[in-house]
Amino acid sequence: MATARTDADDVEKEPQIEVKVTDHRSASALDDSNEAAETDGAPEAAADDVEALKVEVAKLDARRQDVLNRLTRAQADFANYRRRTADEAQEIARFANQALAFELLSVMDALERAFGSIPHELRLLTWIDGIALIQAQLRRVLETAGVTAIECRPGDPIDVKVHEVVMTEGDDATAVVAEMQRGYRMHDRVIRPALVTAGPKPPADESADADAESDDQPPLDSNETV
């Protein structure tokens, strides 16, 4: 009997093992919720990045267009500058001798006045022919430089671009009555206007008679002045 009690007591004294059951379903559900939250936030962050990139691209494109416009304007300004400087250089080359030509015109005027005061019987002298040749050479030099006389006839309408009225006859001074000093132009520029006397325009028949009278005059000798 004593032995039976001892065995019973030993059985009662054995420690009890606790079995702990873990519910993995709750932990898995928690992980799934966290992943879902992270997945939901990712598209929003990506959308924000795309919008920021679009804004930055728009800024860069606007800056590129501005630089391109500035470069185009600079190229156009430079092309205009080159064309303008080329035109100015050509203009300077064409009229480089204008001051000298203007001074030579006073010599031409003096020769013309001198020949106009020589009596007709003295024009056959040899030394007169020599001076006439010098005048012709001077005229050719001026023509080579582009200097030509302005045609001015009585009856021509007054043109302020080529005529300078120094005297008037009558109230209706709209036509050339007489040329007092010859005018000249260099290429297409008037360097000295013709000094004229202005008056009323003559009738058509008088103008025709004047033209016929000038045509009937014999041609001047090549050595004489006009």
Phi and psi restraints in degrees (value plus and minus 20) as a CYANA .aco file:
   2 ALA   PHI     -86.9   -46.9
   2 ALA   PSI     -55.6   -15.6
   3 THR   PHI     -88.5   -48.5
   3 THR   PSI     -57.3   -17.3
   4 ALA   PHI     -83.9   -43.9
   4 ALA   PSI     -58.4   -18.4
   5 ARG   PHI     -88.9   -48.9
   5 ARG   PSI     -56.8   -16.8
   6 THR   PHI     -83.6   -43.6
   6 THR   PSI     -63.2   -23.2
   7 ASP   PHI     -83.4   -43.4
   7 ASP   PSI     -58.8   -18.8
   8 ALA   PHI     -85.8   -45.8
   8 ALA   PSI     -58.7   -18.7
   9 ASP   PHI     -87.6   -47.6
   9 ASP   PSI     -56.6   -16.6
  10 ASP   PHI     -85.5   -45.5
  10 ASP   PSI     -56.3   -16.3
  11 VAL   PHI     -86.4   -46.4
  11 VAL   PSI     -60.1   -20.1
  12 GLU   PHI     -89.9   -49.9
  12 GLU   PSI     -50.3   -10.3
  13 LYS   PHI    -102.0   -62.0
  13 LYS   PSI     -29.0    11.0
  14 GLU   PHI     -84.1   -44.1
  14 GLU   PSI     112.0   152.0
  15 PRO   PHI     -86.0   -46.0
  15 PRO   PSI     125.0   165.0
  16 GLN   PHI    -109.4   -69.4
  16 GLN   PSI     113.1   153.1
  17 ILE   PHI    -112.3   -72.3
  17 ILE   PSI     101.6   141.6
  18 GLU   PHI    -109.5   -69.5
  18 GLU   PSI     111.3   151.3
  19 VAL   PHI    -121.3   -81.3
  19 VAL   PSI      97.2   137.2
  20 LYS   PHI    -124.8   -84.8
  20 LYS   PSI      99.7   139.7
  21 VAL   PHI    -120.5   -80.5
  21 VAL   PSI     103.2   143.2
  22 THR   PHI    -119.3   -79.3
  22 THR   PSI     112.3   152.3
  23 ASP   PHI    -109.8   -69.8
  23 ASP   PSI      77.8   117.8
  24 HIS   PHI     -92.0   -52.0
  24 HIS   PSI     -36.4     3.6
  25 ARG   PHI     -87.9   -47.9
  25 ARG   PSI     -56.8   -16.8
  26 SER   PHI     -88.8   -48.8
  26 SER   PSI     -59.9   -19.9
  27 ALA   PHI     -86.7   -46.7
  27 ALA   PSI     -60.8   -20.8
  28 SER   PHI     -84.3   -44.3
  28 SER   PSI     -58.5   -18.5
  29 ALA   PHI     -84.7   -44.7
  29 ALA   PSI     -57.5   -17.5
  30 LEU   PHI     -85.9   -45.9
  30 LEU   PSI     -63.0   -23.0
  31 ASP   PHI     -83.0   -43.0
  31 ASP   PSI     -61.7   -21.7
  32 ASP   PHI     -81.4   -41.4
  32 ASP   PSI     -58.0   -18.0
  33 SER   PHI     -87.3   -47.3
  33 SER   PSI     -58.8   -18.8
  34 ASN   PHI     -85.7   -45.7
  34 ASN   PSI     -63.7   -23.7
  35 GLU   PHI     -82.8   -42.8
  35 GLU   PSI     -58.3   -18.3
  36 ALA   PHI     -84.7   -44.7
  36 ALA   PSI     -59.3   -19.3
  37 ALA   PHI     -85.4   -45.4
  37 ALA   PSI     -63.3   -23.3
  38 GLU   PHI     -84.3   -44.3
  38 GLU   PSI     -59.8   -19.8
  39 THR   PHI     -85.1   -45.1
  39 THR   PSI     -57.8   -17.8
  40 ASP   PHI     -87.3   -47.3
  40 ASP   PSI     -54.8   -14.8
  41 GLY   PHI     -97.0   -57.0
  41 GLY   PSI     -45.3    -5.3
  42 ALA   PHI     -83.5   -43.5
  42 ALA   PSI     -66.7   -26.7
  43 PRO   PHI     -81.5   -41.5
  43 PRO   PSI     -55.9   -15.9
  44 GLU   PHI     -85.8   -45.8
  44 GLU   PSI     -62.8   -22.8
  45 ALA   PHI     -85.1   -45.1
  45 ALA   PSI     -60.5   -20.5
  46 ALA   PHI     -84.5   -44.5
  46 ALA   PSI     -59.5   -19.5
  47 ALA   PHI     -84.6   -44.6
  47 ALA   PSI     -59.5   -19.5
  48 ASP   PHI     -83.8   -43.8
  48 ASP   PSI     -60.8   -20.8
  49 ASP   PHI     -84.1   -44.1
  49 ASP   PSI     -59.3   -19.3
  50 VAL   PHI     -84.9   -44.9
  50 VAL   PSI     -63.0   -23.0
  51 GLU   PHI     -84.0   -44.0
  51 GLU   PSI     -60.8   -20.8
  52 ALA   PHI     -84.0   -44.0
  52 ALA   PSI     -59.7   -19.7
  53 LEU   PHI     -85.7   -45.7
  53 LEU   PSI     -58.9   -18.9
  54 LYS   PHI     -82.9   -42.9
  54 LYS   PSI     -62.3   -22.3
  55 VAL   PHI     -83.0   -43.0
  55 VAL   PSI     -62.8   -22.8
  56 GLU   PHI     -85.9   -45.9
  56 GLU   PSI     -60.0   -20.0
  57 VAL   PHI     -83.9   -43.9
  57 VAL   PSI     -60.3   -20.3
  58 ALA   PHI     -83.2   -43.2
  58 ALA   PSI     -60.8   -20.8
  59 LYS   PHI     -83.8   -43.8
  59 LYS   PSI     -64.3   -24.3
  60 LEU   PHI     -84.9   -44.9
  60 LEU   PSI     -58.1   -18.1
  61 ASP   PHI     -86.9   -46.9
  61 ASP   PSI     -60.3   -20.3
  62 ALA   PHI     -84.0   -44.0
  62 ALA   PSI     -60.3   -20.3
  63 ARG   PHI     -86.2   -46.2
  63 ARG   PSI     -60.8   -20.8
  64 ARG   PHI     -82.1   -42.1
  64 ARG   PSI     -62.6   -22.6
  65 GLN   PHI     -85.0   -45.0
  65 GLN   PSI     -58.2   -18.2
  66 ASP   PHI     -84.8   -44.8
  66 ASP   PSI     -63.5   -23.5
  67 VAL   PHI     -83.8   -43.8
  67 VAL   PSI     -59.9   -19.9
  68 LEU   PHI     -84.2   -44.2
  68 LEU   PSI     -61.3   -21.3
  69 ASN   PHI     -84.4   -44.4
  69 ASN   PSI     -61.5   -21.5
  70 ARG   PHI     -83.2   -43.2
  70 ARG   PSI     -61.5   -21.5
  71 LEU   PHI     -85.8   -45.8
  71 LEU   PSI     -60.0   -20.0
  72 THR   PHI     -83.8   -43.8
  72 THR   PSI     -63.3   -23.3
  73 ARG   PHI     -85.3   -45.3
  73 ARG   PSI     -59.0   -19.0
  74 ALA   PHI     -84.4   -44.4
  74 ALA   PSI     -60.6   -20.6
  75 GLN   PHI     -84.6   -44.6
  75 GLN   PSI     -60.9   -20.9
  76 ALA   PHI     -85.7   -45.7
  76 ALA   PSI     -61.7   -21.7
  77 ASP   PHI     -84.0   -44.0
  77 ASP   PSI     -58.9   -18.9
  78 PHE   PHI     -88.1   -48.1
  78 PHE   PSI     -59.4   -19.4
  79 ALA   PHI     -84.1   -44.1
  79 ALA   PSI     -61.6   -21.6
  80 ASN   PHI     -84.9   -44.9
  80 ASN   PSI     -58.5   -18.5
  81 TYR   PHI     -83.9   -43.9
  81 TYR   PSI     -63.4   -23.4
  82 ARG   PHI     -84.4   -44.4
  82 ARG   PSI     -62.2   -22.2
  83 ARG   PHI     -86.2   -46.2
  83 ARG   PSI     -60.4   -20.4
  84 ARG   PHI     -85.7   -45.7
  84 ARG   PSI     -63.1   -23.1
  85 THR   PHI     -86.5   -46.5
  85 THR   PSI     -56.1   -16.1
  86 ALA   PHI     -85.2   -45.2
  86 ALA   PSI     -61.8   -21.8
  87 ASP   PHI     -84.7   -44.7
  87 ASP   PSI     -61.0   -21.0
  88 GLU   PHI     -85.3   -45.3
  88 GLU   PSI     -60.0   -20.0
  89 ALA   PHI     -84.8   -44.8
  89 ALA   PSI     -60.2   -20.2
  90 GLN   PHI     -85.8   -45.8
  90 GLN   PSI     -60.1   -20.1
  91 GLU   PHI     -84.9   -44.9
  91 GLU   PSI     -60.7   -20.7
  92 ILE   PHI     -84.5   -44.5
  92 ILE   PSI     -60.1   -20.1
  93 ALA   PHI     -86.1   -46.1
  93 ALA   PSI     -56.9   -16.9
  94 ARG   PHI     -88.5   -48.5
  94 ARG   PSI     -56.9   -16.9
  95 PHE   PHI    -131.2   -91.2
  95 PHE   PSI       5.6    45.6
  96 ALA   PHI     -85.0   -45.0
  96 ALA   PSI     -51.4   -11.4
  97 ASN   PHI    -119.4   -79.4
  97 ASN   PSI      -1.4    38.6
  98 GLN   PHI     -84.0   -44.0
  98 GLN   PSI     -63.3   -23.3
  99 ALA   PHI     -83.5   -43.5
  99 ALA   PSI     -62.4   -22.4
 100 LEU   PHI     -85.8   -45.8
 100 LEU   PSI     -62.1   -22.1
 101 ALA   PHI     -82.4   -42.4
 101 ALA   PSI     -59.2   -19.2
 102 PHE   PHI     -82.6   -42.6
 102 PHE   PSI     -57.9   -17.9
 103 GLU   PHI     -89.4   -49.4
 103 GLU   PSI     -57.1   -17.1
 104 LEU   PHI     -88.0   -48.0
 104 LEU   PSI     -44.5    -4.5
 105 LEU   PHI     -84.9   -44.9
 105 LEU   PSI     -52.4   -12.4
 106 SER   PHI     -86.3   -46.3
 106 SER   PSI     -54.3   -14.3
 107 VAL   PHI     -87.2   -47.2
 107 VAL   PSI     -61.3   -21.3
 108 MET   PHI     -81.6   -41.6
 108 MET   PSI     -60.6   -20.6
 109 ASP   PHI     -82.5   -42.5
 109 ASP   PSI     -62.4   -22.4
 110 ALA   PHI     -83.4   -43.4
 110 ALA   PSI     -60.4   -20.4
 111 LEU   PHI     -85.6   -45.6
 111 LEU   PSI     -60.9   -20.9
 112 GLU   PHI     -85.2   -45.2
 112 GLU   PSI     -61.4   -21.4
 113 ARG   PHI     -86.0   -46.0
 113 ARG   PSI     -57.5   -17.5
 114 ALA   PHI     -85.0   -45.0
 114 ALA   PSI     -64.0   -24.0
 115 PHE   PHI     -89.0   -49.0
 115 PHE   PSI     -49.7    -9.7
 116 GLY   PHI     -89.7   -49.7
 116 GLY   PSI     -43.9    -3.9
 117 SER   PHI    -114.5   -74.5
 117 SER   PSI     -23.9    16.1
 118 ILE   PHI     -98.8   -58.8
 118 ILE   PSI     110.1   150.1
 119 PRO   PHI     -81.2   -41.2
 119 PRO   PSI     132.6   172.6
 120 HIS   PHI     -82.6   -42.6
 120 HIS   PSI     -56.6   -16.6
 121 GLU   PHI     -89.4   -49.4
 121 GLU   PSI     -40.6    -0.6
 122 LEU   PHI    -107.2   -67.2
 122 LEU   PSI     -29.3    10.7
 123 ARG   PHI     -92.4   -52.4
 123 ARG   PSI     -32.1     7.9
 124 LEU   PHI    -106.5   -66.5
 124 LEU   PSI     -22.9    17.1
 125 LEU   PHI     -92.7   -52.7
 125 LEU   PSI     129.9   169.9
 126 THR   PHI     -86.4   -46.4
 126 THR   PSI     -61.5   -21.5
 127 TRP   PHI     -87.5   -47.5
 127 TRP   PSI     -45.8    -5.8
 128 ILE   PHI     -87.2   -47.2
 128 ILE   PSI     -60.4   -20.4
 129 ASP   PHI     -83.0   -43.0
 129 ASP   PSI     -57.4   -17.4
 130 GLY   PHI     -83.6   -43.6
 130 GLY   PSI     -61.8   -21.8
 131 ILE   PHI     -86.7   -46.7
 131 ILE   PSI     -56.8   -16.8
 132 ALA   PHI     -83.7   -43.7
 132 ALA   PSI     -57.3   -17.3
 133 LEU   PHI     -84.5   -44.5
 133 LEU   PSI     -59.5   -19.5
 134 ILE   PHI     -82.1   -42.1
 134 ILE   PSI     -61.2   -21.2
 135 GLN   PHI     -84.2   -44.2
 135 GLN   PSI     -59.9   -19.9
 136 ALA   PHI     -85.0   -45.0
 136 ALA   PSI     -59.5   -19.5
 137 GLN   PHI     -83.6   -43.6
 137 GLN   PSI     -61.3   -21.3
 138 LEU   PHI     -82.9   -42.9
 138 LEU   PSI     -59.1   -19.1
 139 ARG   PHI     -85.2   -45.2
 139 ARG   PSI     -59.8   -19.8
 140 ARG   PHI     -86.3   -46.3
 140 ARG   PSI     -56.9   -16.9
 141 VAL   PHI     -81.8   -41.8
 141 VAL   PSI     -63.4   -23.4
 142 LEU   PHI     -85.7   -45.7
 142 LEU   PSI     -59.5   -19.5
 143 GLU   PHI     -86.8   -46.8
 143 GLU   PSI     -54.7   -14.7
 144 THR   PHI     -83.5   -43.5
 144 THR   PSI     -54.1   -14.1
 145 ALA   PHI    -100.4   -60.4
 145 ALA   PSI     -19.6    20.4
 146 GLY   PHI      72.9   112.9
 146 GLY   PSI      -8.6    31.4
 147 VAL   PHI    -114.4   -74.4
 147 VAL   PSI     102.8   142.8
 148 THR   PHI    -151.8  -111.8
 148 THR   PSI     133.4   173.4
 149 ALA   PHI     -96.3   -56.3
 149 ALA   PSI     126.3   166.3
 150 ILE   PHI    -105.2   -65.2
 150 ILE   PSI     104.7   144.7
 151 GLU   PHI     -90.3   -50.3
 151 GLU   PSI     107.7   147.7
 152 CYS   PHI    -162.0  -122.0
 152 CYS   PSI      98.1   138.1
 153 ARG   PHI    -144.4  -104.4
 153 ARG   PSI     131.1   171.1
 154 PRO   PHI     -79.8   -39.8
 154 PRO   PSI     116.0   156.0
 155 GLY   PHI      77.6   117.6
 155 GLY   PSI     -35.0     5.0
 156 ASP   PHI     -86.7   -46.7
 156 ASP   PSI     120.6   160.6
 157 PRO   PHI     -84.7   -44.7
 157 PRO   PSI     126.9   166.9
 158 ILE   PHI     -87.5   -47.5
 158 ILE   PSI     106.3   146.3
 159 ASP   PHI    -141.3  -101.3
 159 ASP   PSI      92.9   132.9
 160 VAL   PHI     -84.9   -44.9
 160 VAL   PSI     -35.6     4.4
 161 LYS   PHI     -94.6   -54.6
 161 LYS   PSI     -49.9    -9.9
 162 VAL   PHI    -143.5  -103.5
 162 VAL   PSI     -30.6     9.4
 163 HIS   PHI    -136.5   -96.5
 163 HIS   PSI     122.7   162.7
 164 GLU   PHI    -145.0  -105.0
 164 GLU   PSI      92.4   132.4
 165 VAL   PHI    -100.0   -60.0
 165 VAL   PSI     102.6   142.6
 166 VAL   PHI    -129.3   -89.3
 166 VAL   PSI     -38.3     1.7
 167 MET   PHI    -165.1  -125.1
 167 MET   PSI     131.1   171.1
 168 THR   PHI    -149.8  -109.8
 168 THR   PSI     129.3   169.3
 169 GLU   PHI    -147.6  -107.6
 169 GLU   PSI      96.6   136.6
 170 GLY   PHI      64.3   104.3
 170 GLY   PSI     158.7   198.7
 171 ASP   PHI    -103.8   -63.8
 171 ASP   PSI     -57.8   -17.8
 172 ASP   PHI    -113.4   -73.4
 172 ASP   PSI      57.0    97.0
 173 ALA   PHI    -112.0   -72.0
 173 ALA   PSI      58.3    98.3
 174 THR   PHI    -135.5   -95.5
 174 THR   PSI     -22.4    17.6
 175 ALA   PHI    -153.5  -113.5
 175 ALA   PSI     141.5   181.5
 176 VAL   PHI     -98.4   -58.4
 176 VAL   PSI     105.7   145.7
 177 VAL   PHI    -115.1   -75.1
 177 VAL   PSI     -64.4   -24.4
 178 ALA   PHI    -174.7  -134.7
 178 ALA   PSI     130.2   170.2
 179 GLU   PHI    -118.0   -78.0
 179 GLU   PSI     103.3   143.3
 180 MET   PHI    -115.8   -75.8
 180 MET   PSI     -50.1   -10.1
 181 GLN   PHI    -169.0  -129.0
 181 GLN   PSI     114.5   154.5
 182 ARG   PHI     -91.0   -51.0
 182 ARG   PSI     122.0   162.0
 183 GLY   PHI    -119.8   -79.8
 183 GLY   PSI     138.8   178.8
 184 TYR   PHI    -158.1  -118.1
 184 TYR   PSI     131.1   171.1
 185 ARG   PHI    -147.0  -107.0
 185 ARG   PSI     129.3   169.3
 186 MET   PHI    -132.9   -92.9
 186 MET   PSI      92.6   132.6
 187 HIS   PHI      39.0    79.0
 187 HIS   PSI    -135.3   -95.3
 188 ASP   PHI    -126.6   -86.6
 188 ASP   PSI      -7.2    32.8
 189 ARG   PHI    -133.6   -93.6
 189 ARG   PSI     112.1   152.1
 190 VAL   PHI     -99.1   -59.1
 190 VAL   PSI      96.6   136.6
 191 ILE   PHI    -116.9   -76.9
 191 ILE   PSI     -38.2     1.8
 192 ARG   PHI    -175.7  -135.7
 192 ARG   PSI      95.9   135.9
 193 PRO   PHI     -92.2   -52.2
 193 PRO   PSI     139.1   179.1
 194 ALA   PHI     -98.4   -58.4
 194 ALA   PSI     111.8   151.8
 195 LEU   PHI    -105.5   -65.5
 195 LEU   PSI     101.9   141.9
 196 VAL   PHI    -153.3  -113.3
 196 VAL   PSI     141.6   181.6
 197 THR   PHI    -122.1   -82.1
 197 THR   PSI     107.9   147.9
 198 ALA   PHI    -124.3   -84.3
 198 ALA   PSI     129.1   169.1
 199 GLY   PHI    -181.6  -141.6
 199 GLY   PSI    -191.7  -151.7
 200 PRO   PHI     -87.5   -47.5
 200 PRO   PSI     130.1   170.1
 201 LYS   PHI     -90.1   -50.1
 201 LYS   PSI     108.9   148.9
 202 PRO   PHI     -89.8   -49.8
 202 PRO   PSI     137.1   177.1
 203 PRO   PHI     -80.5   -40.5
 203 PRO   PSI     141.9   181.9
 204 ALA   PHI     -83.5   -43.5
 204 ALA   PSI     -57.8   -17.8
 205 ASP   PHI     -87.6   -47.6
 205 ASP   PSI     -56.3   -16.3
 206 GLU   PHI     -88.3   -48.3
 206 GLU   PSI     -56.7   -16.7
 207 SER   PHI     -85.5   -45.5
 207 SER   PSI     -59.4   -19.4
 208 ALA   PHI     -85.9   -45.9
 208 ALA   PSI     -59.3   -19.3
 209 ASP   PHI     -85.0   -45.0
 209 ASP   PSI     -59.1   -19.1
 210 ALA   PHI     -85.5   -45.5
 210 ALA   PSI     -59.4   -19.4
 211 ASP   PHI     -87.6   -47.6
 211 ASP   PSI     -60.1   -20.1
 212 ALA   PHI     -85.4   -45.4
 212 ALA   PSI     -58.2   -18.2
 213 GLU   PHI     -85.2   -45.2
 213 GLU   PSI     -58.7   -18.7
 214 SER   PHI     -90.0   -50.0
 214 SER   PSI     -50.9   -10.9
 215 ASP   PHI     -94.0   -54.0
 215 ASP   PSI     -49.4    -9.4
 216 ASP   PHI     -94.8   -54.8
 216 ASP   PSI     -37.0     3.0
 217 GLN   PHI     -89.6   -49.6
 217 GLN   PSI     120.7   160.7
 218 PRO   PHI     -88.2   -48.2
 218 PRO   PSI     128.7   168.7
 219 PRO   PHI     -84.7   -44.7
 219 PRO   PSI     123.7   163.7
 220 LEU   PHI     -93.5   -53.5
 220 LEU   PSI     133.1   173.1
 221 ASP   PHI     -84.8   -44.8
 221 ASP   PSI     130.2   170.2
 222 SER   PHI     -83.5   -43.5
 222 SER   PSI     -42.7    -2.7
 223 ASN   PHI    -107.7   -67.7
 223 ASN   PSI     -32.6     7.4
 224 GLU   PHI    -108.9   -68.9
 224 GLU   PSI     140.6   180.6
 225 THR   PHI    -108.4   -68.4
 225 THR   PSI     140.3   180.3
